[in-house]
Amino acid sequence: SKEYLAREKVFGRILIRSESFWTEKGIHLLLGKEVVSIDPASRTITSADGESIGYGDLIWSAGGSPRRLTCSGADLAGVHTVRDRSD
């Protein structure tokens, strides 16, 4: 990620796997989708927008929040929190 931020690598080079890898493996990623419930008996999840999505195998990778600095100087110009590509 540091190399991307320093403009030494393009974004696609820092990904763990390319999008085509997941597609070729038959894995469907639902990035940025907020899951509000999981029903393991019926093998479905419900998203925040009310969509019910069935699954065969489920890997749930919950996002986190960046830890912000609490030390002196954390509020100075040029100090940033980076969580995603838009940051």
Contacts in CASP RR format, 6 or more apart in sequence:
PFRMAT RR
TARGET T0000
AUTHOR 0000-0000-0000
METHOD contacts of the structure
MODEL  1
SKEYLAREKVFGRILIRSESFWTEKGIHLLLGKEVVSIDPASRTITSADG
ESIGYGDLIWSAGGSPRRLTCSGADLAGVHTVRDRSD
1 14 0 8 1.000
1 82 0 8 1.000
3 9 0 8 1.000
3 13 0 8 1.000
3 14 0 8 1.000
4 10 0 8 1.000
4 11 0 8 1.000
4 13 0 8 1.000
4 14 0 8 1.000
5 82 0 8 1.000
11 85 0 8 1.000
12 18 0 8 1.000
22 28 0 8 1.000
22 29 0 8 1.000
30 47 0 8 1.000
30 53 0 8 1.000
33 47 0 8 1.000
33 48 0 8 1.000
34 47 0 8 1.000
34 48 0 8 1.000
35 45 0 8 1.000
35 46 0 8 1.000
35 47 0 8 1.000
35 48 0 8 1.000
35 60 0 8 1.000
36 46 0 8 1.000
36 47 0 8 1.000
36 48 0 8 1.000
36 50 0 8 1.000
37 45 0 8 1.000
37 46 0 8 1.000
38 44 0 8 1.000
38 45 0 8 1.000
38 46 0 8 1.000
38 58 0 8 1.000
38 60 0 8 1.000
39 45 0 8 1.000
39 46 0 8 1.000
42 54 0 8 1.000
43 54 0 8 1.000
43 55 0 8 1.000
43 56 0 8 1.000
43 58 0 8 1.000
44 52 0 8 1.000
44 53 0 8 1.000
44 54 0 8 1.000
44 55 0 8 1.000
45 52 0 8 1.000
45 53 0 8 1.000
45 54 0 8 1.000
45 55 0 8 1.000
45 58 0 8 1.000
46 52 0 8 1.000
46 53 0 8 1.000
47 53 0 8 1.000
65 83 0 8 1.000
66 81 0 8 1.000
66 82 0 8 1.000
66 83 0 8 1.000
68 74 0 8 1.000
68 81 0 8 1.000
69 79 0 8 1.000
73 79 0 8 1.000
80 87 0 8 1.000
81 87 0 8 1.000
END
